[in-house]
């Protein structure tokens, strides 16, 4: 069986789709599984034990220039590449119009996505030949993704499977970037995909000072567009903190895996850290942790978001109350094994 798995982005969503790839492999050991992903995120897929091949796209740039000659040419190349694979079934856990169009472009005779209301965008359903209900017993996105294994004759596990990212640490380039912080360090994540998910500079600086009191250097990691904010955290902390250098995804994975604790909002690197087994504190300001919390062996969550949003495709529920610094520091102390 030739299976196409379409999860284009974003970082945390790719992490949350690893268990589906593994479930497909377990259900159909003979299957050839190809994953379609945005090119910058390919390191999170290439080499995965359950994935045979990776096809990259640039749909984010296409969205800015949808009618340009370059976009049309790149889309034609993608369509040709997918049709060469001749997938028998395409699975779309992303549930957006762009991911559904990739499914349709593949020429797969069976194109399977999530039913509403689990699917993010209603119009995506026009590209599917079949839809699958999300998980009725657990609202986490991993549980809903896993329901798609039914399309290849598999049975979802009774509970969400925590993503396991330790395979990344065996990849070439998965090395901790050099810095003055030594072996005992924590990682702070000042960015997120949206401003309403970002922790304040003051809160992160307070975390850095608490870490310094525990004998840990705070390494402030950053991604595209986040360097200025990360530098502001270092300045506000005033002691024991360091600005990380620019990192690729594999370097970031190594940095997170070696951390004594990782602290951030609802952002992709928080989910990556949890998958690597690092003690991880996720602070949810406006997104529902029942649907989108990090999964891993050592995870704590502080949330001020509204709960009980139902099985909607979006995790955004808005804020029910502010999250205080005291709550964040108490949860941090718990992960560090210190009295609050």
Buried (B, 14 or more C-beta within 10 A) or exposed (E): BBBBBBBBBBBBBBBBBBBBBBBBBEBBEEBBBBBBBBBBBBBBBBBBEBBEBBBBBBBBBBEEEEEEEEBEEBBEEBBEBBEEBEBBBBBBBBBBBBBBBBBBBBBBEBBBBBBBBBBBBEEBBEBBBEBBBBBEEBBBBBBBBBBBBBBBEBEBBEEBBBBBBEBBBEBEEBEBBEBEBEEEBBBBBBBBBEEBBBBBBEBBBBBBBBBBEBEBBBBBBBBEEBBEBBBBBBEBBEEBBBBBEEBEBBBBBBBBBBBBBBBBBBBBBBBBBBBBBBBBBBBBBBBBBBBBBBBBEBBBBBBBBBEEBEBBBEBBBEBEEEBEBEBBBBBBBBBBEEEE
